[in-house]
Amino acid sequence: MSPSSELPLVGLSEIVAADRRFAGRIRRTPVLHLDAPVSAPGRTTERLPELLLKAEHLQMLGSFKIRGAFNAIASLPEEVRARGVVTFSSGNHGKAVAHAAAVHGIKATVVMPDTAPDVKIDGVRALGATVELVTPERRDVHPYELAERTGAHMVHPFDSREVIAGQGTVGLELLQQVPALSAVLVPVSGGGLISGVAAAVKAQRPDVAVIGVEPELAADAAESLRSGERAVWPTEDVYRTRADGLRATSLGTLPWAHIRQLVDDIVTVSEDDISRAIHGLACHGKQLVEPSGAVAPAAFLCGRYVPPAGAGPVTAVVSGGNVDPALVASVLTAQF
Amino acid sequence: MSPSSELPLVGLSEIVAADRRFAGRIRRTPVLHLDAPVSAPGRTTERLPELLLKAEHLQMLGSFKIRGAFNAIASLPEEVRARGVVTFSSGNHGKAVAHAAAVHGIKATVVMPDTAPDVKIDGVRALGATVELVTPERRDVHPYELAERTGAHMVHPFDSREVIAGQGTVGLELLQQVPALSAVLVPVSGGGLISGVAAAVKAQRPDVAVIGVEPELAADAAESLRSGERAVWPTEDVYRTRADGLRATSLGTLPWAHIRQLVDDIVTVSEDDISRAIHGLACHGKQLVEPSGAVAPAAFLCGRYVPPAGAGPVTAVVSGGNVDPALVASVLTAQF
């Protein structure tokens, strides 16, 4: 038994506390219907339940990340919070920490690789954070040194109880919004989102299936759950997927403890499945999502997760919508 | 005083009755936040209230039209309904009548101009309706002859109490969803949608501004409200706008009675405003909408309707999302 499985998991009360801390400053995102055709080769699709979308791409800043970042900062004792926060991210988590820090009137430093595109660096700066650019090799070291030196609190993107509790509010809302829910599909990267959702859902409705979804090209979590040992994939491997929000090379320690105890299965989708899902979400659902945000719906739309006969509605968490319009334009005009 | 202003208007009880008839078979569409920049030349935009979207493009079949069509058919006495329904439409109303008829197990005939694209004809047929193609000149005559000959009931796209009452459920939901509402922006074509919304809103909250929005190139209703006389525009004029759902040449008689008594103002938007709004809705709101569906948000985003200082949130009704993906792709990659 690995040590991680002995870590106490995040409890429902912590997730409810996060929801209270939000106090209306984080959006309760809608659940949308998706009337897209399902292509599940060799399987009868006529009796499939409806696919619903938990629309976190419509969350503030375009992704679920603000939930965890906000809760992590709001949970800090005032004297700790006053010293500011630090994090590392080239994506949605950096923006989320910058915004949550600004709301709390404290300083945020976001460490980003010097290879990050200007638009992402400018996006974080526009939210009031200080950006420190480092070489990719220094990315995992520098933030901790910085926290040590300045006394700033590290807001880890996923390996944090408070972040997991914040992301768990997605599951809390979902059970209220879809009482007949039979399964929820959640994209997996470092594992913070699915850990929180699983903690919220399983505490209340152990009968609801919590299914992780990963790109085939970054399937370390699927491998971990199958083997029982946390897998680590090479960076160059996980960077092959276009789902740029799902390129973590391994699960966090705390997420791994949640996933091995609470998650029913982790399925994988191909790059072609992701493109088809982006297309289906746009043409049938009228929603523009980023590739990482299309991964969970892709598992249903492309038959990678087929619910049992007679099951109630399935919800896929659309994790984010921060997509380059040119990418969506190219997918919209592609033939499937 | 024109005779139309003496017609009794649709009352709140008829709209509430429509909502009851839906019995969950029509979606209660979500209200979405739109964090898009406002370009109102020469005006301070910093103090503008938030723009919300009543997302009828996420309604069943992709537009609000099912509300009116469903209510019209559900309201019929059983022996009348059994004789079937007929309507004329080359767009969303035809699909709505076809679907509502299928739900009620009755026959629907949709008269369409023989110039309609195959994809629209096939769309109506796929919903189980019979399509009769006529020359554009016969479009307004043939459906009435057909109704006369077969005993089928005519479901007019907008000049009908039951259709107006059905569309009014948009306003009913909106007041529940946005209690602090200060104004609602509604696209105007034949006038059925704005009549229903105005009837629902003004009966409960006369302080909420109900503002119509039309393309400059099809602004017969704006002219009518200004002059006090119902204007009729030439077909070739209104066909200049890309908002193909808003090409009615004049208001219906019953809508005109509602609009002159209940609507506060009708503003117009340019074709460029419509393109900017499609772009803003996609890039900032992650929503794909048809040009007609972008017209009401355009009035706010382009400064054609500027709410008074200190006003509460404004909601724009996004009427539909049935758009050619290639059109959206071209707007997504355009520079504004």
Interface residues (C-beta under 8 A of the other chain):
Chain A: R27 P30 L32 H33 D35 H57 L58 M60 G62 A282 C283 G285 K286 Q287 L288 V289 G321 P325 A326 V328 A329 S330 L332 T333
Chain B: R27 P30 L32 H33 D35 H57 L58 M60 G62 A282 C283 K286 Q287 L288 V289 G321 P325 A326 V328 A329 S330 L332 T333
